[in-house]
Structure formats: C-alpha cells, structure tokens
Amino acid sequence: MTVRRGRLTAAIRRSPVYAALRDSIYRIYERRVESSLPTDRVPRHVGVILDGNRRWARSMGLADVNTGHQRGADKISELLQWCTEARVELVTLWMLSTDNLNRPAKELGPLLEIIENTVAKLAADGWHIKAVGAMDLLPDSTARVLKDAEEATSDRPGLIVNVAVGYGGRREIADAVRSLLLEQAGKGTSIEELAEVLDVEHIAEHLYTRGQPDPDLVIRTSGEQRLSGFLLWQSAHSEFHFCEVHWPDFRKVDFLRALRSYAARHRRFGS
C-alpha cells in the first residue's frame, strides 16, 4: 500500500495539472513577497555564489555534470533581469574559482567553453560586463573572451555584471599587494617608505573590483554556509543569505526572499 501510494504521489507531481497549480501558487506568493519589499532598502551590490550545478545534475540522474553547468549558465540571464527589476546596480557572479581550475580536463574543458559562450551571450544581450579574476591563470581563449566582452560593453548604462572567472579571494589580495609594490617601486618608493604610509585604501585601489562599492548582500545557493574565498576583502561588512536550492533551481521567489531578508536587517558596520 505504501509503495502504491508513493507511486501515485510521484505520478501526480509529474502531471501537467500539478505543475500548473504549483506554478500558480508560486506566482501568487512571489507577488506577495515582491510587494512587501521596502523600496529604500535595496542592496546596491549583490554578490552571488552560483553553487550546486554538479549536485543538481546528479540529483536528476544525469551522468554528465556539464549538463548542470549549462543549466546553471542558462539561469544567469533570469537573475540579471530580476536584479534590474529590483534596481540593483551591480552584481558579481562567481562562475569559476581558482580551485576549480584543478578539476579534471574532461570536466574543466567543457565548463570553460560554457563560460565563454555565456559571457559572449551576456555581452551580446546588452549587459555591461566586467571581468574579475586572475586572467593569467586562464587559457588564452577564455581570457580573450572575457577581455573582449569587457571592452565591447564598457560604455553601456545600467546594471554592471562582474563575471568572476579564475577568481580566488586570497589570490586577489596577493595580486593587489603585488600591483601596489610594483607601482610604488616604479615611483622610486622604498619598502621602508611605503610601510610608513600603507593603509587599507592603498590595497583597495588595486583590487579587481577597484572603484566599485563593496557588496551589500552575498547570496550562496546549494545550502553550503561558507564563502570559500569569495570577495574576502570586500565582504567585511556584507550581509549573507544562504539558500538551500541548487543554482539551476534558483527561482525569482528565492531571490526576493534574499532581498527581504536583507531589508529586515539592521546594518551597524561595527558601530
């Protein structure tokens, strides 16, 4: 009896009628959440850790995890539209970490191709792209796509989209310090002289995100509750929202819940 009931339940959930009813309920709830958001508490900069593509693929019984990567890539355009509707000004998408570069070639190669195609499509669709990461660690083809997209869209108005590819927070800080040292050496400044005046702003001016506001809100999907090195320097005063769903299943209502959670918090910035 239990097995039969379970099969019946599964069959109902696969039916078009169930799907239509579920979607209608979600839309009603989505509108309720959206209407309750205060317009004066919108995060200016949202960082998103797009996590769970491989686990989504495995949960769907798919042997090729790159199907999950592609499904996750397809979700990005929806997110950017939601950010625009919410009047977010800047979003940083963590698409590939420095650690991810150590994955087996049979997975990394197709993943890099998916990223290249996605970034090219985002540029073609009219988004303002900014490449964020260690370009020297990436294959030439990937680095070229990122640079071309950034150059071609640099004057576009509206939402700025940081694509973090080959990104690691520790690597970014090391690169910033290296850039600062080289800059000062070029001016004839000694290490002793630099040490006397060095402060946090000197390093901030050499980060990948220099000139941009720090993230107000960082969202991570898939249920993991850690940053894993994402925007380590910039997230000192960020609010965090951890979402249980894998990235390919991330819905607008999940995004709105994150905005609602952010709006309900009292940000003291250490004071």
C-alpha positions in Angstrom: 0.0 0.0 0.0 2.8 2.4 0.9 4.7 1.7 -2.3 1.5 2.2 -4.4 0.7 5.5 -2.6 4.3 6.7 -3.3 4.0 5.9 -7.0 0.6 7.7 -7.1 2.1 10.7 -5.5 5.1 10.7 -7.9 2.7 10.4 -10.9 0.6 13.3 -9.6 3.7 15.5 -9.2 4.7 14.8 -12.8 1.3 15.7 -14.2 0.8 19.0 -16.1 -2.1 19.9 -13.8 0.1 19.6 -10.7 2.8 21.7 -12.4 0.3 24.4 -13.5 -1.2 24.6 -9.9 2.3 24.7 -8.3 3.4 27.5 -10.7 0.3 29.5 -10.0 0.8 29.3 -6.3 4.4 30.3 -6.6 3.4 33.3 -8.7 0.9 34.4 -6.1 3.5 34.1 -3.4 6.1 35.8 -5.5 3.9 38.8 -6.0 3.2 38.9 -2.2 6.9 38.9 -1.3 7.7 41.5 -4.1 5.0 43.9 -2.9 6.3 43.7 0.7 9.8 44.8 -0.2 10.8 48.3 1.0 12.0 50.3 -1.9 14.5 52.2 0.2 16.4 49.0 1.4 17.6 47.6 -1.9 21.2 46.3 -1.9 23.3 48.3 -4.3 25.8 45.5 -5.0 24.8 41.8 -4.8 27.4 39.0 -5.0 26.2 35.5 -6.0 28.0 32.2 -5.5 26.4 30.1 -8.2 26.8 26.8 -6.4 25.3 23.3 -6.9 25.4 22.7 -10.6 27.0 19.3 -10.4 24.9 18.2 -7.5 21.8 19.3 -9.4 22.8 17.2 -12.4 23.5 14.1 -10.2 20.2 14.6 -8.4 18.5 14.5 -11.8 20.2 11.2 -12.6 22.4 12.8 -15.3 25.8 11.2 -15.9 27.3 14.3 -17.5 27.7 17.0 -14.9 28.3 19.6 -17.6 24.5 19.4 -18.2 24.2 21.0 -14.8 26.8 23.7 -15.6 24.8 24.5 -18.8 21.5 24.7 -16.9 23.2 27.0 -14.4 24.6 29.2 -17.1 21.1 29.5 -18.6 19.8 30.7 -15.3 22.1 33.8 -15.2 20.0 35.9 -17.7 17.0 35.5 -15.5 18.9 36.6 -12.4 20.2 39.7 -14.1 16.6 40.6 -15.2 15.5 40.2 -11.5 18.3 42.4 -10.4 17.4 45.1 -12.9 13.7 45.0 -11.8 14.8 45.4 -8.2 17.1 48.3 -9.1 20.3 46.6 -8.0 23.2 48.5 -9.6 26.0 45.9 -9.6 26.1 42.1 -9.4 29.1 39.8 -9.1 28.7 36.3 -10.4 31.3 33.7 -9.2 31.4 31.4 -12.2 34.8 29.7 -11.7 37.2 29.7 -8.8 41.0 29.3 -8.8 40.4 25.9 -7.1 38.0 24.9 -9.9 40.9 25.1 -12.3 42.3 21.9 -10.8 39.3 19.9 -11.9 39.9 17.0 -14.4 40.4 18.2 -18.0 37.3 16.3 -19.2 35.1 18.4 -17.0 37.1 21.7 -17.0 37.3 21.9 -20.8 33.6 21.8 -21.4 33.0 24.1 -18.4 35.3 26.8 -19.7 33.5 26.5 -23.1 30.2 27.0 -21.4 31.6 30.1 -19.5 33.0 31.5 -22.8 29.7 31.1 -24.6 27.7 32.5 -21.6 29.9 35.6 -21.3 29.7 36.3 -25.0 25.9 35.9 -24.9 25.6 38.3 -21.9 27.7 40.9 -23.9 25.6 40.4 -27.0 22.4 40.7 -24.9 23.4 44.2 -23.8 24.8 43.8 -20.3 27.8 45.8 -19.0 30.5 43.2 -18.4 33.5 43.5 -16.1 36.0 40.6 -15.9 37.1 39.8 -12.3 39.8 37.3 -11.7 43.3 36.2 -12.4 43.3 36.3 -16.2 46.9 34.9 -16.3 45.6 31.6 -14.9 43.1 31.1 -17.6 43.5 29.6 -21.1 44.2 32.2 -23.7 40.8 31.7 -25.4 38.9 32.2 -22.1 40.9 35.3 -21.2 40.3 36.7 -24.7 36.5 36.3 -24.5 36.4 38.0 -21.1 38.6 40.9 -22.2 36.6 41.3 -25.5 33.3 41.3 -23.6 34.6 43.9 -21.1 36.0 46.2 -23.9 32.9 45.9 -26.0 30.4 46.8 -23.2 32.4 49.3 -21.1 30.2 52.3 -22.1 26.9 50.6 -21.6 24.5 52.0 -19.0 22.5 50.1 -16.4 23.4 47.0 -14.3 27.2 46.2 -14.2 27.9 42.5 -14.2 31.2 41.3 -12.7 32.0 37.8 -14.1 34.4 36.3 -11.6 36.3 33.6 -13.6 39.5 32.2 -12.3 38.7 34.1 -9.1 40.0 33.5 -5.6 39.9 35.9 -2.7 43.4 35.2 -1.4 44.8 35.4 -5.0 43.1 38.8 -5.4 44.7 40.2 -2.3 48.1 38.9 -3.3 47.7 40.4 -6.8 46.6 43.7 -5.2 49.7 43.8 -3.0 52.0 42.8 -5.9 50.5 45.6 -8.1 50.9 48.1 -5.3 54.5 47.2 -4.7 55.3 47.4 -8.4 53.6 50.7 -8.7 55.5 52.2 -5.8 58.8 50.8 -7.0 58.2 52.5 -10.3 57.9 55.8 -8.5 61.1 55.1 -6.6 59.4 54.5 -3.2 61.4 52.2 -0.9 59.8 49.4 1.1 60.5 51.4 4.3 58.8 54.5 3.0 55.8 52.5 1.8 55.5 50.7 5.1 55.2 54.0 6.9 52.2 55.2 5.0 50.5 52.0 3.9 46.8 51.7 4.8 43.8 49.7 3.6 42.8 52.1 0.9 46.2 51.6 -0.8 45.3 47.9 -1.2 41.7 48.5 -2.1 42.8 50.7 -5.0 44.5 47.6 -6.6 41.7 45.0 -6.1 40.0 43.5 -9.2 36.9 45.5 -8.1 38.6 48.8 -7.5 36.3 51.8 -7.9 33.2 49.7 -7.2 31.1 49.6 -4.0 31.6 46.6 -1.7 28.8 44.0 -1.8 25.9 44.8 0.5 24.5 41.2 0.1 26.1 37.9 -0.7 23.9 35.0 -1.8 25.1 31.4 -1.9 23.0 28.6 -3.3 23.0 24.8 -2.6 22.8 25.0 1.2 26.6 25.5 1.8 27.2 28.1 4.5 30.7 29.4 3.8 32.3 32.0 1.5 35.0 29.7 0.1 37.2 32.7 -0.6 34.6 34.9 -2.4 35.2 38.6 -2.1 37.2 38.1 1.1 38.4 41.7 1.3 35.1 43.4 0.1 32.7 41.4 2.2 33.9 42.6 5.6 30.5 44.3 6.2 28.3 42.3 3.8 25.1 40.6 4.8 24.9 36.9 3.9 22.0 34.8 2.7 22.3 31.0 2.2 19.7 29.3 0.1 19.0 25.6 0.1 18.3 25.1 -3.6 20.9 24.3 -6.1 21.7 27.1 -8.5 19.8 25.7 -11.6 16.7 25.5 -9.5 17.0 29.1 -8.1 13.8 31.0 -8.6 12.7 34.6 -8.5 11.0 34.0 -5.3 14.3 32.7 -3.8 15.9 36.0 -4.9 13.1 38.1 -3.5 13.4 36.2 -0.2 17.1 37.1 -0.1 16.2 40.8 -0.7 13.5 40.6 2.0 16.0 39.1 4.5 18.5 41.8 3.7 15.9 44.6 4.1 15.0 43.3 7.6 18.5 43.5 8.9 20.0 46.4 10.9 23.4 47.2 9.4 25.7 48.7 12.1 29.0 48.4 10.3 30.7 47.7 13.6 29.3 50.8 15.4 
